Amino acid sequence: MINAEKEVGDDEAIYELTGDFNDWELGTAYFTKTAEGVYTLSLDEFSGSGFKVIKNGSFEQQYGANYEVNMVFSVDTAYPLSPLSSDAGIVYTDGKTYTNVTFTLTVDENEAATLLMTGTVGIEGIEAEQDAEYFNLQGVKVANPENGLFIKKAGNKASKVLVK
């Protein structure tokens, strides 16, 4: 979900996310204010090597990497952003693809910001039926399981299945 039609108001700050995921294009990924000093942005998918948070539509007012903290931004990590600056560094990510992503930006009265991303890595959990292997309970591989209890191995998951 990307909401792209916002205007900067006189009394309200507008924050947006820009980076590899949207080719650094402003005006495509705005945060929504959810509480005083708290803003959220939801994306169906997020990937890329870096990003910045922009205030009021200008690269002159950007939050970026806080070089005092030596870390790579990833899911479920609250990341302190550098103060508003025209030369804020790119926040580098772990390069993974995330789905169902929510960014939560918290900005205090002194303009200090923290960003938290939650989401799911890639599309784990989808099993391709053609990749499944079956074994009997003695561990012997079975090409065509029929009637009985078997061990099904698909990818890195194994489960017991009852075939009727």
C-alpha positions in Angstrom: 0.0 0.0 0.0 1.5 3.3 -1.1 -0.3 6.5 -0.7 1.0 9.1 -3.1 -1.1 12.3 -2.8 -0.1 14.4 0.2 0.7 18.0 0.6 2.9 19.6 3.2 0.8 21.6 5.6 1.9 24.7 7.6 1.5 23.0 11.0 2.0 19.3 10.3 5.2 17.5 9.2 4.9 15.1 6.4 7.3 12.1 6.4 8.0 9.7 3.5 10.3 6.8 2.8 12.5 6.7 -0.2 15.2 4.3 -1.4 16.0 1.5 -3.7 12.5 0.0 -3.3 11.0 3.0 -5.2 14.0 4.2 -7.2 14.5 7.1 -4.7 11.4 8.8 -6.0 9.7 11.3 -3.6 6.0 11.4 -3.4 5.3 7.6 -3.5 5.5 6.2 0.1 4.1 8.5 2.8 3.8 7.8 6.5 0.4 8.2 8.2 0.3 9.9 11.6 -1.1 7.4 14.1 -0.4 9.2 17.4 1.5 12.3 18.5 5.0 11.8 17.2 4.2 8.4 15.7 3.9 7.6 12.0 3.4 4.4 10.2 3.8 3.2 6.6 2.6 -0.2 5.3 4.1 -1.9 2.2 3.1 -5.2 0.6 6.8 -5.8 -0.2 10.1 -4.1 0.6 13.6 -4.8 -0.7 16.7 -2.9 -1.6 20.1 -2.0 -0.2 19.2 1.3 1.4 16.8 4.1 2.2 16.2 7.5 3.9 13.3 9.2 5.6 12.4 12.6 4.1 10.6 15.4 5.9 8.3 17.8 4.1 9.3 16.6 0.6 12.9 17.9 0.6 16.3 16.1 0.5 17.4 19.1 2.5 15.5 17.6 5.5 16.3 14.0 5.7 16.9 11.3 8.3 19.5 8.8 7.4 22.2 6.5 8.9 23.4 7.2 12.4 27.1 6.5 11.9 27.6 6.2 15.7 25.6 2.9 15.5 27.4 0.2 13.5 24.5 -1.9 12.3 22.6 -3.0 9.2 18.9 -2.2 9.3 16.7 -5.3 9.4 13.3 -6.5 10.5 12.2 -6.1 14.2 15.1 -3.8 15.0 14.5 -0.3 16.3 17.0 1.9 14.5 18.0 5.4 15.6 18.2 7.7 12.7 20.6 10.6 12.3 19.2 14.1 12.9 17.6 16.1 10.1 20.4 17.0 7.7 21.0 17.5 4.0 23.9 15.1 4.1 22.5 12.3 6.1 23.9 8.9 5.1 21.9 6.1 3.5 20.6 3.6 5.9 21.8 0.2 4.6 19.5 -2.8 4.8 20.3 -6.5 5.1 19.2 -6.8 1.4 16.4 -9.3 2.0 13.0 -9.1 0.6 10.2 -8.6 3.1 6.5 -8.9 2.7 3.6 -7.4 4.7 6.0 -4.7 6.0 5.1 -1.9 8.5 7.5 0.9 9.3 6.9 2.8 12.5 8.6 6.2 12.7 8.8 7.8 16.1 9.9 11.5 16.2 10.3 13.3 19.6 10.0 17.0 20.3 13.7 17.5 19.6 13.4 15.9 16.1 15.2 12.7 17.2 13.8 9.8 15.2 13.7 6.0 15.6 12.5 3.6 12.9 11.2 0.1 13.4 10.4 -2.3 10.6 8.2 -5.4 11.1 7.4 -7.9 8.4 8.0 -11.4 7.0 11.2 -12.4 5.2 10.4 -13.4 1.6 7.8 -16.0 0.9 8.9 -18.7 3.3 6.4 -21.4 4.1 5.2 -22.0 0.6 5.8 -25.7 -0.2 5.9 -26.9 -3.8 4.1 -30.2 -4.0 6.4 -31.5 -6.8 9.4 -31.0 -4.5 8.0 -33.2 -1.7 9.7 -36.5 -0.9 7.9 -39.2 1.1 9.5 -41.8 3.5 7.9 -44.6 5.4 8.3 -44.7 9.2 11.5 -46.7 8.9 13.1 -43.9 6.8 12.9 -45.7 3.4 12.0 -43.4 0.5 8.7 -44.1 -1.1 8.1 -43.0 -4.7 4.3 -43.2 -4.7 2.8 -43.3 -1.1 -0.5 -45.1 -0.8 -2.6 -45.8 2.3 -0.7 -45.2 5.5 1.4 -42.9 7.6 4.4 -41.3 5.9 7.0 -38.6 6.6 6.8 -35.8 4.0 9.9 -33.7 3.4 9.4 -30.5 1.4 12.3 -28.0 1.4 13.6 -27.8 5.0 10.4 -28.9 6.6 9.3 -32.4 7.5 5.9 -33.5 8.7 3.9 -36.7 9.2 1.0 -37.2 6.7 -1.7 -39.8 6.5 -2.4 -40.9 2.9 -5.7 -42.6 2.3 
